[in-house]
Amino acid sequence: VATGAAKESMDEELWPTNRRPTGGHTIAQVASDVRLMHQVAMARRKLRFRNGAVMLNGVKLAFQLGEDGETPMLCAPYLLRDSNRLVEEYMLLANYLVAQRLITHAGNLALLRHHPPPLMTGLQEVVQVAKAAKGFHIDATNSQTLQQSLNRLGRECDDELLLQCITVMLMTPMNAAEYMAAGEFSPEEWKHYALNIPYYTHFTSPIRRYPDVLVHRLLQATIDGPNAIDNFPLAQKEIQTTC
């Protein structure tokens, strides 16, 4: 075990001082906190799927560039790690809670992210193909039964390529999610099919998505008070047009 100057040198190499948070936190303290956050995130993830969320992820590619930083040298499937899942759970939670705040404090102006149910005709065609070709039983009644079927296939089938093909086929009849002004639709239409929750929004990425910028402005107005919402520069119809 390294001690004294040797340990400080090792810490500096692993985590440069100028990139550490303020407050004198040690690497061990931060690692402990991250592990605790991971435990909470995985518990939330387990609860999400138990409550009916469905996950259909296609293959994403990661590219390795040459020395010039521009020329692609090779590509491979992007591996999702526990760190990705940790961030995802808190991102989903933040987006959900911000949607809740906008509904209760911005009312009809709330900008939401709606995911409609899939095209059932197309989904049933995939179910029939999977059953006829490989004898797989997929229950597409709702998002929860669909995820349970995928979990079962994952245990029963060891052919990863086949599982990926079925997943991609199931993604085809899925409808695209849409942005909406809450006041333009009924609460029943706010629902998010894949997450199986009554409302959702996009808050966490204002540096790359304009809807998140509007959500930030609406959230700030709810914090500033009723007058700020009453005098918000966009009316319900204008928000819907932007959506």
TAQUI-V891180 format. One line per field, one symbol per residue. ss: DSSP state (H for helix, E for strand, C for the rest). psi: psi as a letter, one per 30 degrees, with the letter a starting at -180 (. if undefined). Layout:
# TAQUI-V891180
ss->???
psi->???
This chain:
# TAQUI-V891180
ss->CCCHHHHHHHHHHHCCHHHCCCCCCCHHHHHHHHHHHHHHHHHHHHHHHHCCCCCCCCCCEEEEECCCCCCEEEEEECCCCHHHHHHHHHHHHHHHHHHHHHHHHCHHHCEEEEECCCCHHHHHHHHHHHHHHHCCCCCCCCHHHHHHHHHHHHHHCCCHHHHHHHHHHHHHCCCCCEEEEHHHCCHHHHCECCCCECCCCCCCCCCCCHHHHHHHHHHHHHHHCHHHHHCCCCCHHHHHHHC
psi->kklbeeeeeeeeeejkefglllggkleeeeeeeeeeeeeeeeeeeeeeeegglkjjklkkkkkklaffgekkelllkkkkleeeeeeeefeeeeeeeeeeeeefffbffkjljkjllljeeeeeeeeeeeeeefgkjkjgeaeeeeeeeeeeeeefkgjeeeeeeeeeeffegklkllllkefflleeffljeefhlfllljffhfffkeeeeeeeeeeeefefleeeeegkfkleeeeeee.
